[in-house]
Amino acid sequence: MENTPDLEEAVFRNFTTQFSLSTLKDKNIGLYWPMGYELDCSLIIEHLLKNGIALSFPKVTANTRLLEFYRWNGKDKMVTGTKGTVHPPLKGKSPVLPDIVITPLVAFDRNCYRLGRGGGYYDATIAHLRQQNKSLIVAGLAFDTQLCLFPLPCEAHDEKLDIIITPNTVYNSN
């Protein structure tokens, strides 16, 4: 599916319905920088930056499948990372613990399970972060056409998302 202004605006509206600015105050939001066909979350990024919400982006940790999140002020030029990812410059920064993680996905089901690019990075990271932060919220952003009409096959290491936001619907795992 191709990103279009109408789809991006619809996801933005659904995101702001789920996450009001008052609930995001004093939270660190872990986002992704879209690659290829992933849903473009630029409107969300701009909205959060404009309203002083702390943003962080993931970087692959060497020799692991874990992602570490680093704050981004919206001004520093992003740096190219592993497998075509981008992240904030790391000089003088330490990783931060996000309160909310927004993930990309390839496909999802109504039970809020997701398929990613196949490396298991987000599953491993979500499991690790949930051990450190019991109130962590994990949300996926997707096109409506990425919904699988049947339950996705799941393994023990697959992490269920709390919500998945599409242009037309918000799916909750609760």
Secondary structure, DSSP 8 states (H G I E B T S, - for coil): ----HHHHHHHHHHHHHHS-HHHHTT-EEE-----TTS---HHHHHHHHHTT-EEEEEEE-TTSS-EEEEEE-SSS--EE-GGG-EE---TT---B--SEEEE--SEE-TTS-EE-SSS-HHHHHHHHHHHH-TT-EEEEE--GGGB-SS-----TT----SEEE-SS-EEE--
